[in-house]
Amino acid sequence: MHLLIVEDDRVIADHIVSGLNRIGHSTTLARTGAEAIKACADRSHHAVILDRMLPDIDGMAVIDHVRASGDAVPVLMLSALGSVKNRIEGLRRGADDYLAKPFSIDELAARLDAIARRSPARPGKARIEIGLLQLDASSHRATYRGRTAVLNRKQYSLLAHLMGHADTIVTRAMLLEAVWSLSVSTTTTNIVESNMSRLRTALQDLGCDPIETQRGSGYVLRSDRCG
């Protein structure tokens, strides 16, 4: 996943960045609330790790601004303020999870995975953009280099999930749960493969072929194939 980390404490920020990079995530670092708001406006992220106490504006104000802009990116709030009252306030203001400092990188990573799974079709904005490939949430239209295809609901959900997890392996089990609310134990993965085949054909008709099959694992949407 590509993660936005908003943390003004250099030691904590370096700890988070190095820990998450080590386990395979890519990161962008913002040290102020203003930088965080600009970073959210500039590109979509799979999730945001947001310090509550920042040098310019409070993390709560950052969430207010991001949510008011229509950005539904999952947010995990970090804070030394860890009382039940503080956690409830953060969650009610729009955070998807709240983790008190000090914390372990392993728990942070697990919580990020959890909020990403709960938000499979929340790319952060009404339009998802990876390179020149665009997906519009309201019309279910995929657009690439001026050519447009209207996707059905399942195709849209599959592409939204893959674009929301670009450059990361998404397993068939994850797609079954996210798109069909099914588990592997209740059905086969044939339904994923047949719908994925039709989605790939629709994208290829646009001149775009970004989805790669990882045999035995799942699928990866390669951002470098969307240029």
N, C-alpha and C positions, 0 to 999 in steps of 0.2 A: 504494500500500500504506500501511497505518497501522503505524508502527514505534515501538517503545519504545527509547529511547536511554538507557543507563545510564552516566553519565560525570560524575565529580566536578570535573574541570578545566573551569572556566568558558569559557576560550578555545577548547578543543577541542570542548566541547559546543556552543557557539555556531556553530563552524565546521561541525560535522556537521548541526545543525538547519537552518541557513540553506542549506547545500548541497543537502540532500535535499528541503527544501521547494521550492527553486528548480526542481527537476526533476519536481515533481508529487507527492511523497509527503507524507503528514501524519505528525506526530510527537508523541510524549509524552516528556517528559524526566524522568528520575529521577536524583538525585545521590548516592544511597546504596544499599547493598544492601537495606536494609529497605524503602525506597521502591520498589525494583524488584520485590521479592516481593509487595508490596501491589498494585502496578500490574498484575502478572500475574494476581493473584487477582480483581481488579476487572473486567477485561475481556480479551477475546482480541485479540492483535496478529498481524499477518502475519509479523513477525520481530522479534527483539530484538538490538540492538547493545550488547554488554556489556563494559565496561572490567574488566580483571582485578583491578586494584589499586584498591579502594574504601576510603573512610575508616572504615567500620564493620566490614564483613565482606568477605572475599575473594570475587572473582567466581566462583571455583570453588564456594564454599559456596552462592552464589545459584543456580548451575546445579543443584547437588545438591538444593536445596529445591524448585526448580521441577519437576525431573524426578520427584522423590519424590511430588509432588502429582498426578502424572499428566498434567502439561502437556508436550506434545510440540512446542511452538512452536519454529521454527527459531531458533537462536542463533548469531550471529557474534561471536566474542570479539576484542576489541581489547586490545593490550598492548605496552608497551615491551619486555617480555620476549619476544624473538623468536627464540630459539634453536630448533633442531630438537627438543630435549628438551622445551622449554616448549610448543611447538605440539602435539607428540604428547600431552602431558599434558592439554592443554585439550580436544583432540578425544576422547580416551578418557574424559574426565569428562562428556561429553555435548554439547559444542559441535559445531555443524554445519560451522563454518569458523573459521579463526583468522587474523587479520590483524595484522601487526606495525606499530607506530608508528615513524616517521611514515608517512602513507598519503595517497593522493589520493582525493577524493570520487568521482571517476569509477570507480576500482577498487572502492571500497566499494559503490557502487550496483550495479556489475556482479556482485559477489559476493552481494549481497542477492537480486538477480534469480535467480541460480543456485540458491541454497538454497531459494528459494520454489518454483522449478520442480521441484526434487527432492522437495518436500514438498507436493504439491498437495492431498492429503487430510488434512493435519495441521493442523487448525484450532487446536490448542493444548489442547483439552479433549475429553472424551468427548461433551459436548454443545456444539454451536455455537449461539450466540445472536446474532441481529442484530435489535435492537428486540424485537418480540413473536414473531418467527419463530424457532423452535427446531428443531434437527436433531439427533437422537440417533444416535450412531455404532453402538451395539450393536443397536438394533432397526430402524434405517433409517426411523424415523418422523419426519415433519415435522409440527410442531404450531404452530397459529396461533389465538390467541384461543379456546382450548379445543377447537378442532376438529383432528382428527388424520388424516393419510394415511400409509399404509405405501408406501414407494417401492421399486421394484426396484433392483438393484445399480447399474445404469448411471445411473438417475435420481438415486439417492443420491450417487454420485460426482460427477455434474454439479453438483448443488446444493452439495455440500461444497466443491467447487473455487470456485464463484462466491461463496459466503459467505466463504470464506477470502481472497477478493480483492475484497471488497465495494467498490463505487464506483470500480472500476478496470476498464478494458476487457480482457476475456479473449477472445482470438482463437479462431477455430475450430481453427486449427492447434494451439494450446496445449491445447485440450480433447481433440483427437484423441490427442495424445501422452500427456496425463495420464490419461485415462479408458480409452482403447483401446490405448495403446502403439503407435500408428500414426503415420506421417508423411503429409503431404499427397501426397507422391509415390506412395504405395502405395494410396491410396483417395481417394474424393471426400469432400466435407464433408456429403453428404446424410445420413449416419448421425448426425452431430451434430444437424442440423436436425430430423430426425424424432424423435429422443429428447428434444431440447429442447422440441419442441411438446408431447409427452406430459407432460413435467415441468411446463410452464407450465399445462397444463390441470389437473393435480393440485393445483397451488398455487392456481389461481383457484377451484377447488372449495372450498378452505379460506377463500376471501375475501381472498386475498393475491395481489398481482400485481406483484412487485418486479423482474422481469427485463425489461430493455429491450434490444431489438435495435439495434445500431449498424450500419446498413447498410454492407456492404462491409468491416466491421472485425471484429465479433464481438458479444459480449453484455456487459452491465453489470448487476449486481445492485445496485439503489439502496437504500441503508440507510434513506433517509427514506420509503420505501414499505412499511416493515416495522413501522410504529408502530400 
